[in-house]
Amino acid sequence: MSSLTTFQLGDIQLKNKIVMAPMTRTRATNYIPNKLIAEYYEQRASAGLIITEGTSPSANGLGYPRIPGAYSDEQIQGWKDVADAVHAKGGKIFVQVMHTGRVSAQINMPEGATIMAPSAIQAAGQIFSERGMEDHGMPKEMTNDDILKTQDEYVYASERLINEAGIDGVELHAANGYLLDQFINPKSNQRTDEYGGSVENRNRFVIETAQKVANKVGANKVGIRISPFGVYNDLQSDYDGVEETFIALAKELKNIGLVYMHIVVQEDSFGVTDARTDRQLSLRKMIKNTFEGTVITGGNVSTIATADAVLNEGFDLAYVGRPYISNPDFIERLKNNVELQTPNPETFFGTDAVGFTDYAFS
Ligand SMILES: Cc1cc2nc3c(=O)[nH]c(=O)nc-3n(C[C@H](O)[C@H](O)[C@H](O)COP(=O)(O)O)c2cc1C
């Protein structure tokens, strides 16, 4: 039952070692977190830590319809309502800061926004929009000025979320093929300047961004999510040197003092072989040994035994995604041995309360 005991994460104490994984739910009409979203997170406040859905620091990072931002006054007010509701129930909450980069379509973005990425390489595949599936847009290659402006946007959003909205911390989304991951991966980053090529150069944008955000809000309020071996969004991460890349990143993030590293485990159902699963586990352990600080990992965790197994492998906190969609009282169900409800994938990316705030408590 060690997953149900407390944990000290930087300055905050978590009630247990179960982390609600970040999940995009597309209920933020006009990119603003609303009352329904506050209710959804409030319902899930017994998690040790909630990490919110991906939230953009910039109009340029709003690649999906109805995902929230964190740069305008209305958005920050919305996040304040979310933070207040979760805190009133004794919960802790980090916002995942997600810039979609090239994983975007112009139709999903506000007027005047630009799809940008490390290189002008269009992502294969399609993305959903209000009018159905669309090809990913062709991104503009970021100039040095775009790089600086975008980093400033991460800092500005993080500062407002923490200092104005009262959110406990931010998670930089460097996983699953979004902007930060697009810099790390040589498939999407073919720059020939100091932001592309070598491991050091491909990691530079992420490290600089993490350092700038940490300088502003304090490193003990900043975590990061990565996905070595990720397969989403046209980024296969099994390139030569993937281990070297993520170990080098962990070393730098340790020096900055980030409060955690959160490592996505790629599932078998996405075509990962057993050999790669072993390789994933050994890289996760190397990252833990290098970073030394708190590491969150998980995937397919739905019982005390599966959560404890993550901790027994040497990691600190276990993330839980899909079961949190359909079980707002996930912790109480584990404690009382109550059967879990099954989530309905048809309402994962819905527009209203159905499949969002209407799952029953036990
Ligand atoms: C509906 C849905 C939305 C998701 N959105 C995000 C997201 O915004 N950011 C992110 O890092 N991962 C996202 N994920 C991945 C989850 O955080 C998690 O890694 C994945 O669901 C596997 O964990 P599980 O087996 O516990 O569900 C999403 C997953 C689902 C099912």
The ligand as an ORCA input file, in Angstrom:
! r2SCAN-3c Opt
* xyz 0 1
  C      -8.061     11.351    -23.684
  C      -6.589     11.423    -23.466
  C      -5.956     12.637    -23.564
  C      -4.574     12.748    -23.321
  N      -3.986     13.989    -23.352
  C      -2.695     14.136    -22.945
  C      -2.126     15.430    -22.758
  O      -2.770     16.490    -22.927
  N      -0.826     15.495    -22.361
  C      -0.073     14.359    -22.143
  O       1.097     14.463    -21.769
  N      -0.601     13.121    -22.292
  C      -1.893     12.976    -22.653
  N      -2.453     11.710    -22.707
  C      -1.661     10.523    -22.311
  C      -1.914     10.184    -20.838
  O      -1.343     11.184    -20.002
  C      -1.276      8.818    -20.441
  O       0.105      8.849    -20.684
  C      -1.915      7.669    -21.217
  O      -3.328      7.727    -21.138
  C      -1.444      6.288    -20.683
  O      -1.754      6.151    -19.310
  P      -2.980      5.193    -18.821
  O      -2.618      3.786    -19.270
  O      -2.962      5.308    -17.320
  O      -4.203      5.709    -19.477
  C      -3.821     11.580    -23.004
  C      -4.473     10.347    -22.924
  C      -5.830     10.255    -23.130
  C      -6.510      8.915    -22.988
*
